[in-house]
Amino acid sequence: MPEKLFSPQDRQIIIDAIKQAERTTSGEIQVHLENHCSADVMDRAAEVFELLKMHKTQYRNAVLFYLAVEDHKFAILGDAGINRVVPPHFWEDIKEAMLAQFKNKEYTEGLRIGIEMTGQQLQVHFPYDQKGDDNELPDEISFG
């Protein structure tokens, strides 16, 4: 079960990283864990993105960190609003930083770093607006 990969303390570190990143941006970040991904990992991430209604954020600035734990696959998927403004190698750079941690079985740290890097870019392009900047998506980790 993907839930067992992360202890309650690990989950809290990830949730805290999401909350910290979202404090400075109108962007939304979610983490979704499953055991297996039989399809192409980006296709499955896109399905989950839609299932979680992440495409319905006001500025189309949601990011999904998708991990298929048993299959050792992961993807980062940003919505159209983000992809229009971030640098060309943005997602690859984040994936590489995360992969360096994952190779050492440091999954919590890998996610924390990826979320932090994402938050920094989102802050630049989608700064937090106190007026009407609601938390549009839950910060909790979802499981498939």
NUDOVO-933969 format. One line per field, with one value per residue: residue number from 1; residue in three letters; x, y negated, z negated of N, C-alpha, C in turn. Coordinates in steps of 0.2 Angstrom, whole numbers, plus 5000, padded with zeros to 4 digits. Layout:
vexdo <- c(NUM, ...);
fimar <- c(ALA, ...);
n.c1 <- c(X, ...);
n.c2 <- c(Y, ...);
n.c3 <- c(Z, ...);
ca.c1 <- c(X, ...);
ca.c2 <- c(Y, ...);
ca.c3 <- c(Z, ...);
c.c1 <- c(X, ...);
c.c2 <- c(Y, ...);
c.c3 <- c(Z, ...);
***
This chain:
vexdo <- c(1, 2, 3, 4, 5, 6, 7, 8, 9, 10, 11, 12, 13, 14, 15, 16, 17, 18, 19, 20, 21, 22, 23, 24, 25, 26, 27, 28, 29, 30, 31, 32, 33, 34, 35, 36, 37, 38, 39, 40, 41, 42, 43, 44, 45, 46, 47, 48, 49, 50, 51, 52, 53, 54, 55, 56, 57, 58, 59, 60, 61, 62, 63, 64, 65, 66, 67, 68, 69, 70, 71, 72, 73, 74, 75, 76, 77, 78, 79, 80, 81, 82, 83, 84, 85, 86, 87, 88, 89, 90, 91, 92, 93, 94, 95, 96, 97, 98, 99, 100, 101, 102, 103, 104, 105, 106, 107, 108, 109, 110, 111, 112, 113, 114, 115, 116, 117, 118, 119, 120, 121, 122, 123, 124, 125, 126, 127, 128, 129, 130, 131, 132, 133, 134, 135, 136, 137, 138, 139, 140, 141, 142, 143, 144);
fimar <- c(MET, PRO, GLU, LYS, LEU, PHE, SER, PRO, GLN, ASP, ARG, GLN, ILE, ILE, ILE, ASP, ALA, ILE, LYS, GLN, ALA, GLU, ARG, THR, THR, SER, GLY, GLU, ILE, GLN, VAL, HIS, LEU, GLU, ASN, HIS, CYS, SER, ALA, ASP, VAL, MET, ASP, ARG, ALA, ALA, GLU, VAL, PHE, GLU, LEU, LEU, LYS, MET, HIS, LYS, THR, GLN, TYR, ARG, ASN, ALA, VAL, LEU, PHE, TYR, LEU, ALA, VAL, GLU, ASP, HIS, LYS, PHE, ALA, ILE, LEU, GLY, ASP, ALA, GLY, ILE, ASN, ARG, VAL, VAL, PRO, PRO, HIS, PHE, TRP, GLU, ASP, ILE, LYS, GLU, ALA, MET, LEU, ALA, GLN, PHE, LYS, ASN, LYS, GLU, TYR, THR, GLU, GLY, LEU, ARG, ILE, GLY, ILE, GLU, MET, THR, GLY, GLN, GLN, LEU, GLN, VAL, HIS, PHE, PRO, TYR, ASP, GLN, LYS, GLY, ASP, ASP, ASN, GLU, LEU, PRO, ASP, GLU, ILE, SER, PHE, GLY);
n.c1 <- c(5004, 5003, 5002, 5010, 5023, 5026, 5029, 5018, 5025, 5033, 5023, 5017, 5028, 5028, 5015, 5017, 5027, 5019, 5010, 5018, 5024, 5013, 5009, 5015, 5010, 4997, 4996, 4993, 4996, 4997, 4999, 4999, 4998, 5000, 5000, 5003, 5006, 5000, 4999, 5006, 5016, 5014, 5002, 4994, 4996, 4990, 4976, 4974, 4975, 4964, 4954, 4955, 4951, 4960, 4962, 4953, 4956, 4957, 4967, 4973, 4984, 4989, 4998, 5003, 5011, 5014, 5016, 5020, 5022, 5026, 5030, 5040, 5039, 5037, 5029, 5028, 5016, 5010, 4998, 4990, 4992, 5003, 5013, 5014, 5022, 5034, 5052, 5060, 5066, 5061, 5052, 5060, 5072, 5067, 5062, 5075, 5081, 5073, 5074, 5087, 5087, 5077, 5084, 5092, 5083, 5076, 5062, 5053, 5061, 5064, 5052, 5049, 5059, 5056, 5043, 5046, 5055, 5045, 5036, 5044, 5045, 5032, 5028, 5035, 5028, 5015, 5010, 5005, 4989, 4981, 4968, 4955, 4962, 4959, 4962, 4961, 4962, 4964, 4977, 4981, 4989, 4984, 4978, 4978);
n.c2 <- c(5006, 4989, 4980, 4984, 4981, 4969, 4963, 4956, 4944, 4942, 4939, 4928, 4919, 4918, 4912, 4900, 4894, 4892, 4883, 4872, 4869, 4864, 4853, 4842, 4841, 4841, 4853, 4870, 4886, 4903, 4920, 4936, 4953, 4970, 4988, 4995, 4992, 4995, 4989, 4977, 4966, 4952, 4951, 4957, 4948, 4937, 4942, 4943, 4930, 4924, 4932, 4927, 4915, 4904, 4896, 4886, 4874, 4857, 4849, 4859, 4865, 4877, 4890, 4907, 4919, 4935, 4952, 4968, 4980, 4994, 4997, 4989, 4976, 4959, 4943, 4926, 4914, 4900, 4887, 4879, 4864, 4863, 4869, 4861, 4850, 4854, 4858, 4867, 4880, 4882, 4892, 4904, 4901, 4901, 4914, 4921, 4916, 4922, 4936, 4938, 4939, 4949, 4960, 4964, 4968, 4958, 4953, 4944, 4933, 4930, 4927, 4916, 4907, 4906, 4900, 4888, 4882, 4880, 4872, 4860, 4856, 4854, 4844, 4833, 4832, 4833, 4824, 4823, 4818, 4808, 4805, 4814, 4826, 4841, 4857, 4868, 4882, 4897, 4899, 4911, 4927, 4938, 4954, 4968);
n.c3 <- c(5000, 5004, 4994, 4984, 4987, 4982, 4966, 4952, 4948, 4960, 4969, 4963, 4965, 4979, 4981, 4974, 4982, 4994, 4989, 4985, 4997, 5004, 4997, 5003, 5015, 5028, 5034, 5034, 5026, 5027, 5020, 5026, 5023, 5028, 5030, 5042, 5059, 5074, 5086, 5097, 5088, 5088, 5094, 5085, 5074, 5080, 5080, 5066, 5062, 5068, 5062, 5049, 5051, 5054, 5064, 5063, 5056, 5053, 5060, 5068, 5062, 5056, 5049, 5050, 5041, 5045, 5040, 5043, 5033, 5031, 5044, 5046, 5053, 5058, 5060, 5064, 5066, 5073, 5074, 5088, 5087, 5080, 5088, 5098, 5094, 5086, 5086, 5100, 5096, 5084, 5077, 5079, 5072, 5059, 5058, 5059, 5048, 5038, 5041, 5038, 5024, 5023, 5028, 5017, 5009, 5002, 5001, 4995, 4993, 5007, 5012, 5004, 5008, 5022, 5021, 5015, 5024, 5035, 5028, 5027, 5041, 5044, 5036, 5042, 5054, 5051, 5039, 5022, 5018, 5007, 5007, 5010, 5013, 5012, 5004, 5016, 5018, 5009, 4996, 4992, 4994, 5007, 5011, 5022);
ca.c1 <- c(5000, 5007, 5001, 5015, 5029, 5027, 5026, 5014, 5029, 5034, 5017, 5017, 5034, 5026, 5010, 5020, 5030, 5014, 5007, 5023, 5025, 5006, 5009, 5018, 5008, 4990, 4997, 4990, 5001, 4995, 5003, 4995, 5002, 4997, 5005, 5005, 5004, 5001, 4999, 5012, 5016, 5012, 4995, 4991, 4996, 4984, 4970, 4973, 4975, 4957, 4950, 4956, 4948, 4965, 4961, 4948, 4959, 4955, 4972, 4975, 4991, 4990, 5004, 5002, 5016, 5011, 5021, 5018, 5027, 5029, 5033, 5046, 5038, 5034, 5028, 5026, 5011, 5008, 4992, 4992, 4994, 5010, 5017, 5015, 5027, 5040, 5057, 5059, 5068, 5058, 5050, 5066, 5076, 5064, 5063, 5082, 5083, 5069, 5077, 5094, 5084, 5073, 5089, 5094, 5077, 5074, 5056, 5050, 5065, 5064, 5045, 5050, 5063, 5052, 5038, 5049, 5057, 5039, 5033, 5048, 5043, 5025, 5028, 5037, 5023, 5008, 5011, 5000, 4985, 4977, 4961, 4952, 4966, 4957, 4965, 4957, 4963, 4967, 4984, 4983, 4991, 4979, 4980, 4974);
ca.c2 <- c(5000, 4983, 4976, 4987, 4978, 4963, 4963, 4950, 4939, 4940, 4936, 4921, 4915, 4916, 4907, 4894, 4891, 4889, 4877, 4867, 4867, 4861, 4847, 4837, 4841, 4843, 4859, 4876, 4892, 4909, 4926, 4942, 4960, 4976, 4993, 4997, 4988, 4999, 4985, 4972, 4962, 4945, 4952, 4959, 4942, 4933, 4944, 4941, 4923, 4923, 4935, 4923, 4908, 4899, 4891, 4881, 4869, 4850, 4847, 4865, 4865, 4882, 4895, 4913, 4924, 4942, 4957, 4975, 4982, 5001, 4997, 4984, 4971, 4953, 4938, 4920, 4912, 4893, 4885, 4874, 4858, 4863, 4871, 4855, 4845, 4857, 4859, 4873, 4886, 4882, 4898, 4908, 4899, 4903, 4921, 4923, 4915, 4927, 4942, 4939, 4941, 4956, 4966, 4965, 4970, 4953, 4951, 4938, 4927, 4929, 4923, 4909, 4903, 4904, 4895, 4881, 4879, 4878, 4866, 4854, 4853, 4852, 4837, 4828, 4831, 4832, 4822, 4824, 4812, 4809, 4804, 4819, 4831, 4847, 4863, 4871, 4889, 4900, 4900, 4918, 4932, 4942, 4961, 4972);
ca.c3 <- c(5000, 5005, 4988, 4979, 4989, 4978, 4959, 4951, 4948, 4967, 4972, 4961, 4968, 4986, 4981, 4972, 4988, 4998, 4986, 4985, 5004, 5006, 4993, 5006, 5022, 5029, 5036, 5030, 5026, 5024, 5021, 5026, 5023, 5030, 5030, 5049, 5065, 5080, 5092, 5097, 5082, 5089, 5096, 5079, 5070, 5083, 5078, 5059, 5062, 5070, 5057, 5043, 5053, 5053, 5070, 5062, 5052, 5056, 5065, 5071, 5060, 5051, 5050, 5047, 5040, 5045, 5039, 5043, 5028, 5032, 5051, 5046, 5058, 5055, 5065, 5062, 5071, 5071, 5079, 5094, 5085, 5077, 5093, 5103, 5091, 5083, 5091, 5104, 5092, 5077, 5074, 5079, 5067, 5053, 5058, 5058, 5041, 5034, 5043, 5034, 5018, 5023, 5029, 5010, 5005, 4998, 5004, 4992, 4995, 5014, 5013, 5001, 5013, 5028, 5019, 5013, 5031, 5038, 5025, 5029, 5047, 5044, 5032, 5047, 5059, 5048, 5032, 5017, 5018, 5000, 5008, 5014, 5014, 5008, 5005, 5020, 5018, 5002, 4995, 4990, 4999, 5009, 5012, 5027);
c.c1 <- c(5004, 5007, 5007, 5022, 5031, 5024, 5022, 5019, 5031, 5029, 5016, 5022, 5031, 5020, 5012, 5023, 5025, 5011, 5012, 5024, 5018, 5005, 5011, 5015, 5001, 4990, 4994, 4995, 4997, 4999, 4999, 5000, 4998, 5003, 5008, 5003, 5006, 5002, 5006, 5011, 5013, 5004, 4991, 4990, 4991, 4977, 4969, 4972, 4967, 4953, 4950, 4953, 4953, 4965, 4956, 4950, 4958, 4961, 4976, 4983, 4992, 4995, 5003, 5009, 5013, 5017, 5017, 5023, 5030, 5033, 5039, 5045, 5035, 5034, 5026, 5022, 5009, 5002, 4995, 4994, 5001, 5015, 5018, 5020, 5033, 5045, 5057, 5061, 5066, 5056, 5056, 5070, 5073, 5064, 5070, 5083, 5079, 5072, 5083, 5092, 5081, 5078, 5092, 5088, 5074, 5068, 5053, 5054, 5065, 5057, 5046, 5054, 5059, 5046, 5041, 5052, 5051, 5036, 5037, 5046, 5036, 5024, 5030, 5032, 5016, 5008, 5005, 4996, 4980, 4970, 4958, 4956, 4964, 4962, 4960, 4957, 4966, 4974, 4986, 4985, 4985, 4982, 4975, 4974);
c.c2 <- c(4994, 4979, 4978, 4984, 4973, 4964, 4956, 4944, 4937, 4937, 4929, 4916, 4913, 4911, 4900, 4890, 4889, 4883, 4871, 4864, 4862, 4854, 4841, 4836, 4843, 4850, 4865, 4882, 4897, 4915, 4932, 4948, 4965, 4982, 4994, 4992, 4992, 4995, 4981, 4967, 4955, 4946, 4953, 4952, 4937, 4935, 4942, 4934, 4921, 4926, 4930, 4916, 4903, 4894, 4886, 4875, 4862, 4848, 4853, 4866, 4871, 4887, 4901, 4917, 4931, 4947, 4964, 4979, 4989, 5001, 4992, 4979, 4965, 4948, 4932, 4916, 4905, 4891, 4880, 4867, 4858, 4865, 4866, 4850, 4848, 4858, 4866, 4880, 4886, 4888, 4904, 4907, 4901, 4911, 4924, 4922, 4920, 4934, 4943, 4941, 4948, 4961, 4968, 4967, 4965, 4949, 4945, 4932, 4925, 4925, 4916, 4904, 4901, 4899, 4888, 4878, 4876, 4872, 4859, 4851, 4851, 4845, 4832, 4826, 4830, 4830, 4822, 4817, 4813, 4809, 4809, 4825, 4837, 4853, 4868, 4879, 4891, 4900, 4907, 4922, 4937, 4949, 4964, 4979);
c.c3 <- c(5000, 4998, 4983, 4981, 4984, 4971, 4958, 4951, 4955, 4970, 4970, 4964, 4976, 4986, 4979, 4978, 4993, 4995, 4986, 4993, 5006, 5002, 4998, 5014, 5022, 5032, 5031, 5031, 5023, 5025, 5021, 5027, 5024, 5030, 5037, 5054, 5071, 5086, 5092, 5091, 5083, 5091, 5089, 5074, 5073, 5080, 5071, 5059, 5064, 5065, 5051, 5045, 5052, 5059, 5069, 5057, 5057, 5062, 5068, 5069, 5054, 5054, 5046, 5047, 5040, 5044, 5039, 5039, 5030, 5039, 5051, 5052, 5055, 5061, 5061, 5067, 5069, 5076, 5084, 5092, 5083, 5083, 5098, 5100, 5088, 5089, 5094, 5100, 5085, 5074, 5074, 5074, 5060, 5053, 5057, 5051, 5036, 5035, 5039, 5027, 5018, 5024, 5022, 5006, 5000, 5001, 5002, 4994, 5002, 5015, 5010, 5005, 5019, 5027, 5018, 5020, 5035, 5035, 5027, 5036, 5047, 5041, 5037, 5051, 5057, 5041, 5028, 5017, 5012, 5002, 5013, 5016, 5010, 5009, 5009, 5020, 5011, 5002, 4993, 4996, 5001, 5012, 5017, 5025);
***
